[in-house]
């Protein structure tokens, strides 16, 4: 239905990631022989499978768009990256037409299933990442940039989820059957009081535009005295090398203080959007999110999901760009 879109700016690419459910990016170079060899295959797939606002095919010249190439860790050509709702879901390195066909046709099948079931509504299945509100225009869901090995969450109740639970791609169970994928609680609750301290190190340096925090009510019938609260006051700290202790955080001015009111929470998804002072979050390699108190008189605070939006930056370790040969697996 259309030829691949030639990307001429980072803003154009980010807008496409926001407006199209699936985006396929061909990172290529004029001097790359294998790139030219596989180009007709890619163009044919684009002509057959492009769908407005559903599947977009793009071409990105790494010499002209070095910032985009660095942002996604592209170090060799050709590299094909598949995005779903702004998140990387597949990467193909090298001129392998068989693998490229398989991956993109599978993507088209998934897109067709999603379209037939009513589009990409919150909580849709098919393995898509769930988000509680719209992706901000011009930015991407960059939650996957967190470094799982360094995550820490202080004052969590061990009867519930862990720090990793907050970043699960699945729809929160409270919006469905009330149970996580393993039958347990797929949310986090505080333990001795309402405070939580979450440390998030990142794999790359980010520009963080906004956050989404989801906090859902418990199942009906739970004792009112035990009902956890939604977060109210949140302090944000950037670029610390470790998780802050609660007393330590009290002695450090936060980069931004957020106060969430009852009207900030979406009634359908239980999600609040937090717009950040973007100038303060231009070069971020870690975040401490301190839930200071909850909205109510309870003793515990609950958080189901956290999503991070902005721009992914340069990876911490980068090799120089190189050409990949025609052979499969090279």
N, C-alpha and C positions, 0 to 999 in steps of 0.2 A: 504493500500500500504506500510505501514511501522510502526514499533514500535515507541513509544515516544522516543525522544532524551534526554538522561540523561545529564543535565547541570553540568559541572565540574568547570566553572569559569565565572566571570562576563563578561570577554571579549568574551567568546564563546556565551553567551546569547545576548550581544549587537550586535554581528555580525549577529546572526540569526534574530534579530528584524529588522536589516537593509536589509537583503537579502530576507526575506519572507514577503509577503503582510500581511498575518494573522499568528499570533502565539498564541497558547493556552498553558498556563503554569499551571501545576499541582503542587502546593506547598504542600508537604507532609512530613511525618516523619515516621521513622521505628517503633516508639512506638505508632503510631496512628492507632487504630483499624478501625475506619471509613474510613481511607485512604486506607487500605488494602481491605476493603469491596467494595469500588467503583472502585478500580483499574481495574478489568476486563472490566467494562463498558467503562472506559476511553481508555483502550488499544484497544477495539473493534472499537471505534469511530476513533482512530488514524489509525488503519489498513484500515478502509473503506474510510476515507476522506483526508488523507495526500496527498498533491500535491507539488512537487518540486517548490520552490520559490513562492508558493501560500499559502499553509496552512501547518504549522509545529506544531507538538504536542511535548511538552517538559515535563520533570519531574524534579522538583527542590527540593532536600532534604534540608529543612530549617536548619537542624543542621550543614550540611556541607557548605551551601551557605547562611550564616546569612546576609551577606552584601546585597545580592539580595532581601531577604525577607524583610529586613528593608527598602530598597529603595522603595518598593511598599506597605509598610504599612501592611504586612501580620502579623497578630497577632493570628491566629487560623488555625487549620488544620482539614480537607483539605480546601484549598482555590484555586479556579480556576480563572485565570485572562486571558481575551481575549485581544489581542493587534491587532490594525490595523495600519500598517505603523508606528509602534513604539509607538503608543498612546493607553492607556487603554480605551477600549470601553465597557467592561462588567466584573463584578466580581460576582462569585458564592461562597458563604461561606457555607460549610457543605456538607455532603454526600447525595446529592439529585439527584439521577440518572435521574429522569424525567426532572427536570429543566436543568441539564447538557445536556441531549439529545436535548432539545428544543433550547437552546442557540447555541450549536455547529452546529446543522443541519441548523439553520437559517443562521449562518455564512457561511456555505458551499454553501447555495443558493445564498447569496450575492456575494461570491467569483466567483461562476459560471457565474452570470450576468456580473460581471466586466470583466471576462476573455472573454466572448462572445462578449463584446463591444470593445475589443481591449486592455484589460489590464488596469493597473492603470496609465493611462496617466494623465497629469495635467488637472485639471478641470473636471475629470470624476464625474458622479453623484453617486447615491446609498448611499448618506450620508457620503461618505468618506471625511476625512480632506484634503483640498487642500494645497499643498506646491508648491512653485515656482521653486524649484531646488531639486536635489537629496539629500537625507539624508546622511550626512557625514558617511563614513564607520566606524563602531565600536561605533556609538552613536545613540541616539534616539531623536525623536521630543518630547521635554519636555515642550512645550508651555503651556499645560494644568495645569502645576504646579503653574501658577500665581494665586494670591489671588484677586478675582474680587472685593471684598469689599474695598480693599485698593488702587485700581488703580486711578491714577490722571494724567490729561493731561492739561498742561498750555498753554494758547494762542491758543486754538482751535477756529475755526469759528463755531458757533452754528448752522449754516445752513447745516453743514455736519455731519459726524459721531462723535461718542464719543470714549473714550479710549477703550471700549470693542469692538468697530468695528474692531480695528486693529488685534484682536485675533479670529475673526470669522473663523469657519472651512470651510465656503463656498468659492467657486471660486469667485474672485473679479468680480464685475459686468462689469467692463470695458473690460473684456475678453469675455463677452457674450452680454447680451442685454442692458447693460448700466444702469441698475437699480438694487438696492438691493432687498432683499426678501420682504421688506415692501413697495417697490416702491420708497424709498428715496435713498440718497447718501450713499453708503457703503464704504466710505473712509474718511480720515481726511484731513482738510486743516488748515493752520495757519491763524491767524486773523490779528492783527495789523502790523505784519512784518513777515519775513520768519522763525522765530525761533519757535521751539516746545520743550517742556520739558515733557517727559513721565516717570512717576514713577511706577515701577513694583515690588510689594512685592510678595514673593513666599510662598507657603504652606509648603515647605520643603527646606532644604539646598541643593543647586545644585552645580554641576561642569558644568560650561557653556563652551562649545567648540566653538560655532559659532552662528551667527545670520543670518537670511535672512530678508531683507527688500524689500517689493514690492511697487513700485511707478509707476503708469500707466498714460499715457497721457489722457487729457480730450477728450470729444466727439468732432468730427469735427464740425467746424463752430463757435466755441467759439471765442470771441474776443481775439486776440493775446496779448493784454495788460493785460488780466486777466488770462492767462494761468499759472497755478502754476508750480513751479520748483520741480525737484527731489532733495532730500537731497544731500549735498556735504560733508560738514564737520560735523562729529558727535563726541561728547565727551561722554565717558562712565564712570559712577561712580558706585561703588559697596557698598553695606551694609550701606546705609544711612537709618535712621528711618523715613524719610519723603521726600516729593518731594522737590527738590532744587529750590529755586527762581533763576531767571536768573542772578541777581547781585551776589547772593551767589555762584553760579556755577563759575562765573568769578574769584572768589577768591580762588577756590579749584583746585589743579592740578588733571586732570582726570586720571583714571587708564589706559585708552587707548584713543588715538585720531585716528579717521579713516577719510581718505579722499577718497571719491568715485569719480572715473572718468567716463566719458561717456561710455567707453568700459567695465566697470564693470557690466552694466545692461544687463541682458539677453533680447534679442530682442523679444522673443516669450512671455515671462511671466512678463517682467518688474521687474525682481527680481535681487538684488545684494546680493552676499554672503560675509559675514564679518567674517573672521577668527580672533579669539581672541588670545591674548597671554595667552595660557591655564594656565600657572603657576600662572597668576594673577587672575584667575577666578575659583579656586579650591573649595572655600567655599563661596558660594554666597546666601544670603537670600533676597537681593533686588538689583534692577538695576535702575539707573537714565539714560535715554537715551536723550541726549541734541542735538537736531538738530540745529547747530550753524548758518548755512547758506545753501542756495540752489545753484544749478548749473545753474546760469543764472543771468539775470538782473531784474527778476520779484520781486513781493512783497510778494508772498505766496509760501509755500511749501506744497506738497501733499505726503501722505503716505497711502497706501491701506491695507497692511498686514505686520505683524511682526511674525516671527517664531523663536523659541529658541531651540537649539540643545545641547545635552550634556548628563549628567547622573543625574537622580533624586537621592537625598540623603535621609537621615532619616527624617521621619515626625517629626514635632515639638512636638507632643504628641504621645507616644508609650506605649502600654500595653505589658505585657509579653505574650509569646506564650502560647496558650492553645489548648486543643483538643475540637472539636465540635462533638456532638453526632450524631447518625444515623438518628434520626427523622427529618422530613422535617421542615424547619423553625427554627431549633435550631442553 
